[in-house]
Amino acid sequence: MELSFLTTIILFLSHVSYGICLIAFRQQWVGVKGKLACNNKPLEGAVVRLWDKNLVGPDILLGETKSDVNGVYEAIGGLQSVFPLNVHLRISHECDDRMIPCMRTVDLNVPSKYVSRGPELETWLDAGQMNMAFRYPDETRVCN
């Protein structure tokens, strides 16, 4: 009798701890959409990436896409994590590049209110139209 009671307690505790793990490691999603231009023309082929920037350890790529012939992109990505995501939108392009090696790259912070916790993306960040001919203050060059 004592053995079956002990078995019941162990099974109960294992189910409770499994439920706690499911809650702790919940899926997080982020989605950003917009349109890219180069001066007065759509910017096709720009690489749009969503990154989780970590304080410790390497950054994690959440999702990647390219802008289409109209300059339109929709980037979505997700990750299971206990900690909140620190999402950055990184756009690499060759607008007004004048044959300089590597791609011009802009890194923009995505507000945390656009990170959804749960089984699916809840809210898209609409970044609107961005003219990449503009030189951003923290712009860098990235070679792939």
Buried (B, 14 or more C-beta within 10 A) or exposed (E): EEEEEEEEEEEEEEEEEEEEEEEEEEBBBBBBBBBBBBEEEBBBEBBBBBBBBEEEEEEBEBBBBEBBEEBBBBBBBBBEBEEEBBBBBBBBBBBEBEEEEEBBBBBBEBEEEBBBEEEEBEEBBEBEEBBBBEEBEEEEEEEE
